[in-house]
């Protein structure tokens, strides 16, 4: 009988995770069944415990349950602790669950391995100080970058997040209105502005010559921030589809001990139709 895994969220019908993990399983010869669970907003813990009690071995967690998953986990990885959110749950035994967060690894692997961005000695701007930024903070600081600047509309939130990461690497927080005169080799958009087809209010000169832009959002057409990058002569203006696949690959590795190849999966998801 196949080992059972799933993604839980609300809503969940749109999730690409089943297709991604089915591709990983076929590629690696793993006998798994991966489905979708529509989580009860009032009983997330009950849904998770029932899934594991019925033999499930692992769950991916998406909105709005990542913080609840963090609280539910009996033990957590260091990156999950910093993130304050969990997107991967692993059944340890009949009563214990481990929580991890693979978002930051997905981001760093997509940029570094799939696209060849060298973080060493680079200056990086992270836009936004919410859950998406917190989820990638530790892997970014461990990437070898020279400097990370977190900028947010409310400066205090960016400063608080920077203080959280200060023990792990060179990071500062500021308001969006404090970026004038600064240049960055990579600008990562972790805000939700793109959902309204908008971009954060950053100076036109923020991107260094030859710099890259990366939007954690993705879509069938270029996102607003990808268009901003292209308009400002970014060497590469990337969206977050690769991050989605890479964070799934990290979850798969945590569950199965095998790291699947991602290039063909990303290409398949990118293909129209």
N, C-alpha and C positions, 0 to 999 in steps of 0.2 A: 504494500500500500504506500502511495506517495507520502512524503513528509509534507505537513501543512504549514503554509505561511499566508499572510494577507496584508493588505493595507487598510487601515481604519481611519475614517474621517467623516465629516458631515458638512457639505455634500461629498460624495465619493464617486459617482457614476463617471465623471470625466477623467479619472485617474489613469495615467499611462503606465503605472507601476506593474499591473499584471502582464502587459505586453513586454515590458522590459525584462521582467524576471523569467517569463516563459522563454525569451530569447537566450538569456543567460543559461537556463537549465538545459536547453537543447544543445547549446554550444559546449557545455562542460559535462554533459551526460549525467546530470543530477536528477534523481527521481523526486520531483517536488510538485505540489499543486499550490498555486498562488491565486488568491481571490480578493474580492473587495468586501469590506464590512462597513455598513452604514452605522456609525456610532451613535448611541443615544446620548444626547447632550446632557442629560441628567443622570446617566449611569455609565460613564465611560469605564470606570474601574470594574464594574460588573461585567461589561462586555469583554474586557481584556481577560479577566480571570476565567470566564466561561470558555473563551477560545483556548486558553492554555489547558484548562481542566479537561477539555475534549480532545486533547492531543496535539494542539498547535505548538509549533516550535519557535516561531518568531513573527513579529509584527512590525511593519512600517507604520508610522503615525504621521498624519498630516492635520491641517487645520480643522477644527479649532482645539485640538487635544494635546499639542506638544508639551505644554506646561503641566497639564494633568499627568501626562506620561512620566515627566520628570519626577513629580511628587510620588507617583505610584511605584517607581523602581526601587528595589531593595538595595541595589548598589548601582553606581554610575561611573562612567569613564571621566577622566579629568576634563576632556573637551565638553562633555555633557554638563559637568558641574559649572563650568564657565558660561556655557550657553544658557543655562537655566531652562533648557528645553531638551526634549528627547524625541528623535524621529525613528529610532530603532530599538525594539524590545526583544530580548533574548531570554528564552526559558532556561534557567539554570538547573532547577529541579522541581519537585512537585509544589514547592511553596515560594520559590525565590525567582525574581526577574531582574535582569541587568538592563540598564538603559544606556544608550549611546547616542551621539549626534554626529551624523556623517556629512552634514551640509558643507562644513568648511573644507574637509578633505576633498569633497566633490569639486568645490570651486578651485582649490589649488591644483588638483590633478588635471582638471580641464584646461586651465591656463598653462600649467607647466609642461604637462606630458602631451596633451592633444595639440596644443598650439605653440609650444616652444618658448613661452615667456620665462625669462630668467629673473627670478625675484631678487637675486643677490645684488646688494648695493642699490636697490631701486627705491624710489619714493612713491608711496601708494596712498591714495585718498579713498576712504570708505564713506560713502554718502548714506546718512541715516544712522540712528542709534537705537533702533527697535530690535525686535526678535531676530530678524534676518541678519543684522550686523553682529549681534551677540553670538549667533550660531556659528559664524565663521571666524570669530576673533582669534581664538587660540591657534588654529592651523595657519592663519595668515602670519601671526607673530612668529611661528615656528618655521616659516618658509625661507628665512634668510634675508628678508627685506631690510633695508637700511632705516626706514622710517615709515610709520603708519600714522596718518592723520584721520581722525574721525570727525566728520562735520555734520551738524544737524541743525534744523531750524531753531530748536531750543538748545542753546549752547550747553546748559547744565547737564542735559541728558548725555551729550557726547563726552563731556568731561567725566561724568560718572562711569561711563563705559570704558573710557581710557584708563581710569584709575583701577578698574577691575583687571585690565590686562597688563598693567605696568610691571608686574612682577615677571612677566614672560617675554617682554621685548620692548622696543622703542615705540611708544604710542602716545599721542596727544589728542585732546578733544577740543573742539571749538564750534562756534556758530558758522552757518553758511556765509554770513556777512563778514567773517574774519578771514576769508580766503584770498582777498585781493592781493595781487603781487606774488602769489605762490604758484609753483609749477610742479606737476606730478607726472611720473612715468606711466602710471596706471591709475585710472579712476574707475571705481566699482560702485555701481548704483544698487543700493540695498533698500531703497525707499519704495513706497507703493505709488509714487507719482505716475508711473507709466500706466497704471490701471485707468487713469483719466487722460491718457495720451499726453502727459505733461512731463517735464524734466525739472529736477531741483534747480533752484536759483543760484547757480554758481557763476563766477566770472568767466567771460569768454576766453580768457587767457590761461585758464587753469591747466590745460593739457600741454605738457612739454612737447617740443618737436620730436616726432617719432614715437610719441606716447600711445598707449592703448586705452580703450574704454571697454567696460564689461557691464552688462545689465543682467541682474539675476532673473529678471523676467524673460520670457521667450514667447514667440508667437509664430503664426504662419507668414506674417510680414514683419519687416524690421520694426522693433519697438521705438518709442519716442527717443529713448536714450541712445540707441544704436544710430538713429538718424542724426542725433546731436554729435555723436562721435565722428560720423562720416563727414558732416558739415564742417567739423573743426580739424580735418585732415589727420584723424587718428590712423596710425599704421594698421591697426586692427580694431574693428568695432564689433564686439561679440555679444551674443545673447546667452541666456542661461540654460539652453537645452542640454548642452554637454555636462553642465553641473548636475542637472537632474539625473542623467544616466550614470555619472560617476559616483554620486552619493548612493545610488541604488547598488552599484557594483561593490561599494564598500560594505553596505549592509549584507549583500550576498556573501562576501568574504567573511564577515563576522559570523554568519550562520553556518556556512558550509566549509570554510577553510580553503576556499579556492577563489582566486581573483579572475573574473571573466574579462575577456577583451571587450572593449566598448565601441571601437570605431564603427563597426558595421551596424551596431544597434543605433548609434546616433544618426548615421546616414539613413537608416530605414525610417526613423521617426521624422527626419527632415524632409524626406521625399513626399511631394504632394500626393494626396489620395492614399 
